[in-house]
Amino acid sequence: MADLSITAANVIASASAARLDGKAGEAIAAGKAVYLDTTSDRWMLADSNSAPPEARRAGGIALNAAALNQPLAVHKSGDITIGATLTPGIAYYLSDTPGGICPVADIGAGEYVCLIGFAKSASVLSVAVQFPGVAL
């Protein structure tokens, strides 16, 4: 398998989802996993094998596309229609592609494990980010 192929226009948060608003620190597409860079106070693309440790822990999923310094809404937790085809019951994790989300089977050696959530259906991901701080 590979990273989810997300159709950005189909990324929709549920009514009960927790979200934050901020600014993008780089170009970000809807549906990408992001983290908050504490130095710049901007949202950046998360990456499971990134050199900066804070980039390995996703803070949520971008709900809209944003260019550098533009407003960005971030889905922190709860259900999201992710705009991709999921396998119900499967855990999805941060991938080693910046902003990517992959199934558990695609986590490779040397990657830091960051659970994004579990698929509730073929289109809905229940987001509950967990980061134990360990690499495979």
ZAMARGU-4260 file (C-alpha; in steps of 0.2 Angstrom, whole numbers, plus 5000, padded with zeros to 4 digits):
<rodrens>
0) 5000/5000/5000 | 5005/5018/5000 | 5000/5035/5007 | 4982/5039/5006 | 4977/5048/4990
5) 4967/5062/4997 | 4955/5073/4986 | 4957/5090/4995 | 4940/5096/4990 | 4932/5081/5000
10) 4940/5084/5016 | 4927/5089/5029 | 4927/5089/5048 | 4912/5083/5057 | 4901/5095/5067
15) 4908/5089/5084 | 4927/5089/5078 | 4939/5099/5088 | 4949/5112/5078 | 4962/5126/5079
20) 4965/5141/5068 | 4982/5147/5064 | 4994/5152/5049 | 5003/5141/5037 | 5022/5141/5038
25) 5023/5133/5020 | 5011/5128/5006 | 4999/5115/5013 | 4985/5106/5005 | 4969/5100/5014
30) 4970/5083/5021 | 4989/5084/5025 | 4995/5080/5043 | 5003/5095/5051 | 5012/5101/5067
35) 5014/5117/5075 | 5032/5124/5074 | 5035/5132/5090 | 5049/5144/5084 | 5038/5152/5070
40) 5021/5148/5078 | 5016/5142/5060 | 5009/5125/5055 | 5020/5114/5044 | 5019/5097/5036
45) 5023/5083/5048 | 5035/5069/5044 | 5038/5053/5053 | 5057/5053/5049 | 5060/5072/5050
50) 5077/5078/5058 | 5068/5091/5069 | 5059/5080/5083 | 5044/5091/5084 | 5040/5088/5066
55) 5038/5069/5070 | 5022/5072/5080 | 5007/5077/5070 | 4996/5090/5078 | 4981/5087/5067
60) 4975/5087/5049 | 4974/5103/5038 | 4955/5107/5033 | 4959/5119/5020 | 4973/5123/5008
65) 4985/5138/5013 | 5000/5146/5006 | 5014/5153/5017 | 5007/5165/5031 | 4989/5162/5025
70) 4975/5156/5037 | 4974/5137/5041 | 4961/5127/5050 | 4968/5112/5058 | 4957/5097/5063
75) 4964/5091/5080 | 4952/5077/5085 | 4936/5068/5081 | 4928/5062/5065 | 4934/5068/5048
80) 4929/5063/5030 | 4946/5062/5024 | 4943/5062/5005 | 4951/5046/5002 | 4947/5027/5002
85) 4950/5019/5019 | 4949/5001/5026 | 4937/5001/5040 | 4946/4996/5057 | 4963/4999/5051
90) 4975/5011/5060 | 4982/5026/5050 | 4999/5034/5054 | 5010/5048/5049 | 5021/5043/5035
95) 5038/5047/5030 | 5032/5059/5016 | 5029/5076/5022 | 5010/5078/5027 | 5007/5060/5021
100) 4995/5048/5030 | 4998/5029/5028 | 4991/5013/5035 | 5000/5004/5049 | 5008/4991/5036
105) 5018/5005/5028 | 5027/5011/5043 | 5046/5007/5040 | 5062/5005/5050 | 5068/5021/5057
110) 5052/5030/5056 | 5044/5037/5072 | 5027/5030/5076 | 5013/5043/5076 | 4995/5037/5076
115) 4983/5048/5067 | 4968/5038/5070 | 4957/5023/5065 | 4945/5021/5050 | 4927/5020/5055
120) 4921/5018/5038 | 4928/5018/5020 | 4928/5037/5021 | 4928/5043/5039 | 4944/5043/5050
125) 4942/5045/5069 | 4957/5056/5073 | 4965/5054/5090 | 4984/5058/5088 | 4995/5048/5099
130) 5014/5049/5099 | 5025/5038/5110 | 5041/5046/5104 | 5049/5029/5098 | 5056/5024/5081
135) 5054/5007/5073
</rodrens>
